[in-house]
Amino acid sequence: MNAPAWRVWLVTALVIGWALLTFRFVQTAQWPMAGLCLLLLLSNAVTLWRLTRHGR
C-alpha cells in the first residue's frame, strides 16, 4: 500500500496522542476513559503498522 507521507504522520501523531491520554486517565484512575483511549491507541497502532509495512 502506498500511503501518502501526511497520512503516516497523522496516524503517528494520533498514536502518540492516544498514548498520552491513556497515561493521563490511568494516573487519575478514570478506568472507562483509559480503556477507551487504549482501544483507540491499539486501533491506530495497527493502522500505522499496515501503512508502513514493506514487502506487500
C-alpha positions as semicolon CSV with decimal commas, in nm:
position;residue;x (nm);y (nm);z (nm)
1;M;0,000;0,000;0,000
2;N;0,145;0,337;-0,097
3;A;0,020;0,573;0,169
4;P;0,098;0,942;0,141
5;A;0,351;1,073;0,391
6;W;0,099;1,307;0,553
7;R;-0,125;1,012;0,643
8;V;0,160;0,824;0,808
9;W;0,249;1,136;1,011
10;L;-0,115;1,193;1,104
11;V;-0,161;0,838;1,232
12;T;0,172;0,862;1,418
13;A;0,052;1,180;1,591
14;L;-0,277;1,008;1,679
15;V;-0,094;0,711;1,833
16;I;0,118;0,946;2,045
17;G;-0,186;1,148;2,147
18;W;-0,389;0,844;2,250
19;A;-0,090;0,713;2,447
20;L;-0,060;1,040;2,638
21;L;-0,432;1,045;2,712
22;T;-0,422;0,682;2,823
23;F;-0,143;0,758;3,073
24;R;-0,328;1,064;3,198
25;F;-0,652;0,873;3,259
26;V;-0,466;0,586;3,428
27;Q;-0,297;0,833;3,664
28;T;-0,633;0,980;3,763
29;A;-0,794;0,633;3,787
30;Q;-1,062;0,703;3,529
31;W;-1,073;0,347;3,402
32;P;-1,351;0,366;3,140
33;M;-1,180;0,656;2,960
34;A;-0,840;0,486;2,994
35;G;-0,984;0,173;2,836
36;L;-1,139;0,370;2,551
37;C;-0,815;0,555;2,482
38;L;-0,621;0,229;2,493
39;L;-0,860;0,076;2,242
40;L;-0,817;0,374;2,008
41;L;-0,439;0,360;2,060
42;L;-0,428;-0,005;1,955
43;S;-0,654;0,059;1,657
44;N;-0,432;0,340;1,530
45;A;-0,116;0,138;1,600
46;V;-0,248;-0,142;1,378
47;T;-0,332;0,114;1,109
48;L;0,019;0,259;1,134
49;W;0,170;-0,089;1,108
50;R;-0,036;-0,160;0,796
51;L;0,063;0,172;0,639
52;T;0,435;0,125;0,700
53;R;0,497;-0,246;0,643
54;H;0,715;-0,324;0,344
55;G;0,717;-0,613;0,103
56;R;0,348;-0,607;0,013
